[in-house]
Amino acid sequence: MFDMKKLICLFFVFTISHAFAQKRAFGDGEWFKFRVHYGIVTAGYATLEVNNAKINGKEVYHIVGEGKTTGVSRWFFNVEDYYQSYIDKEKDVPYRFIRKIDEGGYTKDLQIDFNRDTKVAMVYNKERDIREYVTFKKDAQDMVSAFYYLRNAVNVNTVKEGDTFDMDMFFDKDSYRFRLKFLGREILRTKFGKINTLKFRPFVEAGRVFKEKESLTVWVTDDENKIPLLIKAELAVGSLKATLTEFKGLQHSFKIIAD
């Protein structure tokens, strides 16, 4: 069965690293739903939602992500994953990240609070009631906030085929560098119609899940929303896709190519 933890991470980290120049790509009320499938077989669904909130007196976007297996897939490997991130509206950096997962009996319940002044993160393992303090790099993102930060960070008007983008990530208790390569533009046929897209390839670690270093490909809308339309992963156990099926609350018009 597929590894939902890896898949949801890919949604949040690898999907939309492209861009936007002056207008913000997202806002309060935005919502996405994705179907995760092997060919015609649906393995699960994932959603992302943005809402206004406050944390420690600061105006933030509260991002909630959920991933679940469905149908027959639950018999083989039941997954219920929940992710949350509280992101500064102006600086696009996270103040708090929550990861609560149950993947076939493997559970984790973490809350990470980022102190942006001291650059120290308090990692609270709720299952064991253990708190650890770990330093992080100045502009480090969590796996959810990265999705939204990158939608505003890179100027798609100047990006060229072959360009790469790097950023610092903080996951659980570790820091690492993430790199994304821009492959070019492509017209993609979707349930919504034909869409102009930007095509990217994240650099991921080969091993237990992925076949090779560059086995993941992502298509996102070439407009001011920067919506992930399709994610295709060549896994060690076959090919897995995640397709956008529903959306609402977009900040900008959704552009479809007329036939």
SEZADREN-442199 format. One record per residue (C-alpha): residue number from 1; chain; x, y, z. Coordinates in Angstrom, 1 decimal. Layout:
N
REC,num,chaine,c1,c2,c3
REC,NUM,A,X,Y,Z
...
//
This chain:
259
REC,num,chaine,c1,c2,c3
REC,1,A,0.0,0.0,0.0
REC,2,A,1.2,3.6,-0.5
REC,3,A,2.8,5.7,2.1
REC,4,A,0.3,8.5,2.8
REC,5,A,2.8,10.4,5.0
REC,6,A,5.1,10.8,2.0
REC,7,A,2.2,11.7,-0.2
REC,8,A,0.8,14.4,2.0
REC,9,A,4.3,15.8,2.4
REC,10,A,4.6,16.0,-1.3
REC,11,A,1.3,17.9,-1.5
REC,12,A,2.4,20.4,1.0
REC,13,A,6.0,20.8,0.1
REC,14,A,6.5,20.0,-3.5
REC,15,A,3.5,21.2,-5.4
REC,16,A,3.5,24.9,-5.9
REC,17,A,7.0,26.3,-6.0
REC,18,A,6.5,28.9,-8.6
REC,19,A,5.1,32.2,-8.7
REC,20,A,3.8,35.4,-8.3
REC,21,A,5.0,39.0,-8.4
REC,22,A,2.8,41.6,-6.8
REC,23,A,-0.6,40.1,-5.9
REC,24,A,-1.0,37.4,-3.3
REC,25,A,-1.9,34.0,-4.6
REC,26,A,-4.2,32.9,-1.8
REC,27,A,-6.4,34.1,1.0
REC,28,A,-9.1,33.4,3.5
REC,29,A,-11.6,30.8,2.3
REC,30,A,-9.5,29.0,-0.2
REC,31,A,-10.1,25.2,-0.3
REC,32,A,-8.7,22.4,-2.4
REC,33,A,-9.7,18.7,-2.7
REC,34,A,-7.5,16.1,-4.3
REC,35,A,-8.2,12.5,-5.4
REC,36,A,-5.3,10.1,-4.8
REC,37,A,-5.4,7.2,-7.2
REC,38,A,-3.6,4.3,-9.0
REC,39,A,-5.1,4.5,-12.4
REC,40,A,-8.9,4.3,-12.0
REC,41,A,-8.6,3.0,-8.4
REC,42,A,-9.1,5.7,-5.8
REC,43,A,-6.8,5.2,-2.8
REC,44,A,-7.8,8.3,-0.8
REC,45,A,-8.4,12.0,-0.7
REC,46,A,-6.6,15.1,0.6
REC,47,A,-7.8,18.6,1.3
REC,48,A,-6.3,22.0,2.1
REC,49,A,-8.2,24.9,3.6
REC,50,A,-7.2,28.5,4.5
REC,51,A,-8.8,30.6,7.2
REC,52,A,-8.1,33.9,9.0
REC,53,A,-7.0,33.5,12.6
REC,54,A,-4.8,35.0,15.4
REC,55,A,-2.0,33.5,17.4
REC,56,A,-0.3,35.3,20.2
REC,57,A,-1.9,38.5,19.0
REC,58,A,-0.6,38.2,15.5
REC,59,A,-2.8,38.1,12.4
REC,60,A,-2.2,34.8,10.6
REC,61,A,-3.5,32.4,8.0
REC,62,A,-4.6,29.1,9.7
REC,63,A,-4.0,26.3,7.2
REC,64,A,-5.6,22.9,7.7
REC,65,A,-4.6,19.9,5.7
REC,66,A,-6.2,16.4,5.9
REC,67,A,-5.4,13.1,4.2
REC,68,A,-7.4,9.9,4.4
REC,69,A,-7.6,6.6,2.7
REC,70,A,-11.0,5.5,1.5
REC,71,A,-13.0,2.5,0.4
REC,72,A,-11.1,-0.8,-0.1
REC,73,A,-7.8,1.0,0.6
REC,74,A,-8.8,1.3,4.2
REC,75,A,-8.9,-2.5,4.6
REC,76,A,-5.2,-2.7,3.6
REC,77,A,-3.8,0.4,5.2
REC,78,A,-6.0,2.9,7.1
REC,79,A,-4.7,6.4,7.1
REC,80,A,-5.9,9.5,8.9
REC,81,A,-3.5,12.4,8.7
REC,82,A,-4.0,16.0,10.0
REC,83,A,-1.7,19.0,9.5
REC,84,A,-2.0,22.6,10.6
REC,85,A,0.2,25.6,10.1
REC,86,A,-0.2,29.2,11.4
REC,87,A,1.5,31.5,8.9
REC,88,A,2.3,35.2,9.3
REC,89,A,0.2,37.2,6.8
REC,90,A,3.0,39.6,5.9
REC,91,A,6.2,37.5,6.3
REC,92,A,4.9,34.2,5.1
REC,93,A,6.7,32.3,7.8
REC,94,A,5.1,29.8,10.3
REC,95,A,4.7,30.4,14.0
REC,96,A,3.1,27.0,14.8
REC,97,A,2.9,23.6,13.0
REC,98,A,0.8,20.6,14.1
REC,99,A,1.2,17.1,12.7
REC,100,A,-1.2,14.4,14.0
REC,101,A,-1.1,11.2,12.0
REC,102,A,-2.3,7.6,12.2
REC,103,A,-1.0,5.4,9.4
REC,104,A,-1.8,1.8,9.8
REC,105,A,-1.2,2.0,13.6
REC,106,A,1.9,4.2,13.3
REC,107,A,1.0,7.4,15.2
REC,108,A,2.6,10.8,15.8
REC,109,A,1.2,13.8,17.5
REC,110,A,3.6,16.8,17.3
REC,111,A,3.2,20.6,17.9
REC,112,A,6.1,22.8,16.9
REC,113,A,6.2,26.5,18.0
REC,114,A,8.8,28.7,16.1
REC,115,A,10.3,31.6,18.1
REC,116,A,11.3,33.9,15.2
REC,117,A,13.4,36.1,17.5
REC,118,A,15.6,33.4,19.0
REC,119,A,15.4,31.0,16.0
REC,120,A,14.6,28.2,18.4
REC,121,A,11.7,25.8,17.8
REC,122,A,9.9,24.1,20.7
REC,123,A,9.0,20.6,19.5
REC,124,A,6.3,19.1,21.7
REC,125,A,5.7,15.3,21.4
REC,126,A,2.2,15.1,22.9
REC,127,A,2.2,11.3,22.9
REC,128,A,5.2,11.2,25.2
REC,129,A,4.8,14.6,26.8
REC,130,A,8.3,15.5,25.8
REC,131,A,9.5,19.0,24.9
REC,132,A,12.7,19.6,22.9
REC,133,A,14.3,22.8,21.8
REC,134,A,16.0,22.9,18.4
REC,135,A,17.5,25.8,16.5
REC,136,A,16.3,26.5,12.9
REC,137,A,17.4,28.8,10.1
REC,138,A,15.9,32.3,9.8
REC,139,A,13.4,31.7,7.1
REC,140,A,12.7,28.0,7.6
REC,141,A,9.3,26.7,6.6
REC,142,A,7.3,23.7,7.7
REC,143,A,5.8,21.3,5.3
REC,144,A,2.5,23.1,5.1
REC,145,A,3.7,26.7,5.1
REC,146,A,6.1,26.0,2.3
REC,147,A,3.2,25.3,0.0
REC,148,A,1.9,28.9,0.5
REC,149,A,5.2,30.7,0.9
REC,150,A,6.4,29.5,-2.5
REC,151,A,3.2,30.6,-4.2
REC,152,A,4.2,34.2,-3.4
REC,153,A,8.0,33.9,-3.5
REC,154,A,9.1,33.1,-7.1
REC,155,A,8.4,35.4,-10.0
REC,156,A,7.0,33.3,-12.8
REC,157,A,7.3,36.2,-15.2
REC,158,A,11.1,35.8,-15.2
REC,159,A,11.5,32.1,-14.5
REC,160,A,13.3,30.2,-17.3
REC,161,A,13.3,26.5,-18.1
REC,162,A,16.0,24.8,-16.1
REC,163,A,15.9,27.3,-13.2
REC,164,A,16.1,25.8,-9.8
REC,165,A,14.8,27.1,-6.4
REC,166,A,16.1,26.3,-3.0
REC,167,A,14.6,26.8,0.5
REC,168,A,15.1,25.7,4.1
REC,169,A,12.7,23.2,5.6
REC,170,A,12.1,22.2,9.2
REC,171,A,10.4,18.8,9.6
REC,172,A,9.9,17.1,13.0
REC,173,A,13.3,18.0,14.6
REC,174,A,15.5,18.3,11.5
REC,175,A,16.4,21.0,9.0
REC,176,A,17.2,20.3,5.4
REC,177,A,17.4,22.0,2.0
REC,178,A,14.7,21.6,-0.6
REC,179,A,15.3,22.1,-4.3
REC,180,A,12.8,22.5,-7.2
REC,181,A,13.5,22.6,-10.9
REC,182,A,11.3,24.4,-13.4
REC,183,A,10.7,22.2,-16.5
REC,184,A,8.7,24.6,-18.6
REC,185,A,5.1,25.3,-19.6
REC,186,A,2.5,22.8,-20.8
REC,187,A,-1.2,22.6,-21.7
REC,188,A,-2.9,20.0,-19.4
REC,189,A,-6.3,18.4,-20.0
REC,190,A,-8.3,18.3,-16.8
REC,191,A,-11.9,17.8,-15.7
REC,192,A,-12.3,21.5,-15.8
REC,193,A,-11.0,21.8,-19.4
REC,194,A,-7.6,22.6,-21.0
REC,195,A,-5.4,24.6,-18.7
REC,196,A,-2.1,26.4,-19.2
REC,197,A,0.3,25.0,-16.6
REC,198,A,3.8,25.3,-15.1
REC,199,A,5.6,22.0,-14.8
REC,200,A,8.1,21.4,-12.0
REC,201,A,10.2,18.6,-10.6
REC,202,A,11.2,18.4,-7.0
REC,203,A,14.4,16.7,-6.0
REC,204,A,13.4,13.9,-3.6
REC,205,A,15.4,11.2,-1.9
REC,206,A,15.5,7.9,-3.7
REC,207,A,15.0,4.8,-1.6
REC,208,A,12.1,2.9,0.0
REC,209,A,9.3,4.9,-1.7
REC,210,A,10.6,6.6,-4.8
REC,211,A,12.4,4.9,-7.7
REC,212,A,14.9,7.6,-8.2
REC,213,A,15.9,11.2,-7.3
REC,214,A,13.7,12.9,-9.8
REC,215,A,10.6,10.6,-10.0
REC,216,A,8.0,13.3,-9.0
REC,217,A,6.4,15.7,-11.4
REC,218,A,4.0,18.5,-10.6
REC,219,A,1.7,20.6,-12.9
REC,220,A,0.2,23.9,-11.5
REC,221,A,-1.9,26.6,-13.1
REC,222,A,-0.1,29.3,-15.0
REC,223,A,-2.2,32.1,-13.5
REC,224,A,-2.3,34.2,-10.4
REC,225,A,-3.7,31.4,-8.2
REC,226,A,-0.9,28.8,-8.8
REC,227,A,-3.2,25.8,-8.2
REC,228,A,-1.7,22.3,-8.2
REC,229,A,-3.7,20.4,-10.8
REC,230,A,-1.8,17.1,-11.0
REC,231,A,1.0,15.3,-9.1
REC,232,A,2.5,12.2,-10.6
REC,233,A,4.9,10.0,-8.6
REC,234,A,6.8,7.0,-9.9
REC,235,A,7.0,4.8,-6.8
REC,236,A,8.8,1.6,-6.0
REC,237,A,5.4,-0.1,-6.1
REC,238,A,4.0,1.6,-9.1
REC,239,A,2.7,5.0,-10.4
REC,240,A,0.6,7.1,-8.1
REC,241,A,-1.3,10.3,-9.1
REC,242,A,-3.1,13.0,-7.2
REC,243,A,-5.6,15.1,-9.1
REC,244,A,-7.4,18.2,-8.2
REC,245,A,-11.2,17.5,-8.1
REC,246,A,-12.8,20.5,-6.4
REC,247,A,-11.9,24.0,-5.3
REC,248,A,-13.4,27.2,-4.0
REC,249,A,-12.5,30.6,-2.5
REC,250,A,-9.9,31.5,-5.2
REC,251,A,-8.5,35.0,-5.0
REC,252,A,-8.2,35.3,-8.8
REC,253,A,-10.0,34.1,-11.9
REC,254,A,-9.5,30.5,-13.0
REC,255,A,-8.4,30.5,-16.6
REC,256,A,-9.5,27.8,-19.0
REC,257,A,-8.5,27.5,-22.6
REC,258,A,-11.5,27.6,-25.0
REC,259,A,-11.6,24.8,-27.5
//
